[in-house]
Amino acid sequence: MTPGSTPLERLQLLAPAPKEPVENGPPALRRPAEAGLGLSLPEGIIEFATVYGSGSFRTHEWSGLLQIYNPFSPVFVSRVTDLAQACRDLKRAEGDGYIPYQIYPDKPGLLPFGSGEGERLLFWLTEGPPDAWPIVVSPADRSFLRFDLSIPAFLLKLFTGEIDCWGAGHDSAWFKSHTSEITFRPIKRRARS
């Protein structure tokens, strides 16, 4: 394979991974996250987290443009299950018209794996084998959009303006005009005392 031939390699050309990623594996550390959730995770998030670790994508203007939750992080399971519970509570209060899917741990159900400014949420729809789970985006305008892509392919298409799903002023034209500004900043964890 030549450099830049996979979506993850092309994503790294666009927004380089940190030289010293935080909480970036090894891949065997996926087991606690999978055991905590009671399901296997797609390879795309494992590959992404191995290269990028914990952190967020940003531009000069937007410091929290998008964050993919890292399955190697000790807070991954609690973050995902807490957000899923909040979505279940919201669905119970607002109804199926507001969230037209079941929520994890229901299967198929929405399993959160990322977020961005303006209450934007990223989910997998847990139907079929994990590597075939579609991505479902809840942009700022609360519509739900489905993409049959891996995480690296989704991020690459979002950041280059090939798909339009982020809402509230962040359309494909915005991403096309800001593609060169997108960077990844690792999260800084406080040392435990």
N, C-alpha and C positions, 0 to 999 in steps of 0.2 A: 504494500500500500504506500502511496506517496503522501507526504505531509499535507494535511488539510483535506483528506479524502473522506473522513467520517464527520458526521455532524459535530461531535465533541471536539475534534481537531479544528474544524472551521470556527467553532465558537471560541476556542482558545486564541485563534488568530485575530478575532474581532475584539474580545475582551480577555486578555491573558489571565491565566490562573496565577495565584500568588506563588512566589518562589518558596515560601514556607507556609503551606496551608495549615489551618488550625483544624484539629479533629478530623483528619482525612483518612482514617482507616487504621489498620489494614482491613481488607474486605471481610475477613472473618468476624469483625466486630458488628456485622449486620445481624448476626444471630440474636443478640439481646433485643434489638429493635423488633425483629420479626416475631420473637417469642412474646414480647410485650403486647404486640398488636394481634397476635394469633393468626398471622398470614405472611406469606412470602412477599417480598418487594420486587418491583421491576429492576432489571439490570441497569437501566438507564440512570436511575438515581444513585446506584452504587458506583457506577463509572463516574458520574458527575461529582459525587462527594469525595471520591478518591483523588480526583484532580484538584477540585476547588476547595474542599473542606467547608467550614462554616463561614458565612459572611453574606454580603448582599451586593447586588448590582446597583450602580448609581450613575448619575451624570453630574455635571457641575451644579445643576439646578435641583436635582432630586436625589437626596441621600439614601432613600429607601425605596428605590424604583421597584425592586423585586428581590425576594429572598426565597431560596429553595431550602426547606428544612433538611438538615443533615442527619441521616440515619446513624451515623457514627457518634453523634453528640449525645451526652448523657441526658439531655432535656428533650430529645426527639419524641419519645413515646408520650410523655406528659403533654407536650405542646400539641401533638396531633390529636390525642384523645380529648384534651380540654377544648380544642377548637371544634372537634366533631360534636361534643356535647353542647356547645354553644349553638351550633347549627341545628341540632335536634330540637333544642329549646325554642329557637326562632321559628323553625318549621311548625312546631306544635302551636305556637302563638299565632303565626301568620297564615298557616295552611299550605297546601300543595301548590297553590298558584305562586307563592313566593319562592319556594324551593321545590322544583318539580321532580326531585329525585329522593330516594331513600338515603339515609345517612349511615355511615359506618357506625356500628358493626354489622348493620344489615347488609346483605349481599344479594344482588348488586346494590352498592351504595357509594355515596361520595366519601372519599378518604382524603382529607386535606394534606397537601405536601408543600405549599408555598403561599406567599402573600406579597402584597405591595401596598404602597400608599393609597389612601382613599378607599379602604375596605375592599380592595381587590383580593380575591382568593383563587387559588389553584387547587384542583382536586384531581384524583383519579376516580373513574367510575369502575368499581371492582367487579367487572363482569368478564368471565373467561380467564385465561391464564394471565398472570401478572404482566408479562412483557407485551401483552396485547391490550392492556387497560387503556382506554382513551383518556385524554386530559380534558377536563371540564373547567372552564374559566367563568368566574363570576366577576365581571368588571364592575366599575363604579355605578353603572346604571342598572345593575341587578338582573340583567338578562343572563342566561346561561348558554355558553357556546362550547361545542364539542370539537376536539381535534384528535385524530388518530395518529399521534406522533409520540416519539420518545421525548424525554425531557430535553436532551441536547438539541434535537431537531426542532422542537417547539421554541426554545429560547432563540435559536439561530433565526428562525423565520419571524418571530416577534421583533427581535432587535434590528433586523434588516428591513422591516416593513412589508414582508411578504404575506403576513396575516394581520387582520385588524380585529383586535379583541380586548384591548386594555381599557377603552372607554374614557370618558371625561377629559377630552382634550389630548389624549395620548393615542391618536389614531395611527394608521400605517404611515401617513405623511410625516407625523411628528417623529416616529422612530427612524424613518429614512433620513430626516434632517439631523438627527442626534446620534446616529449609529457610531460615528467616530468618537463620541464623548463617553460611551458606555464603558465603565470599568467595573472590576470586582474588587471589593475591599474585604479582607478577612475580618472576622469578628474578633474582638479582643476579650478573652475570658480573664476574669479576675482570679488571681491565685487564691487557693483555699488556705485558710489559716488553721 
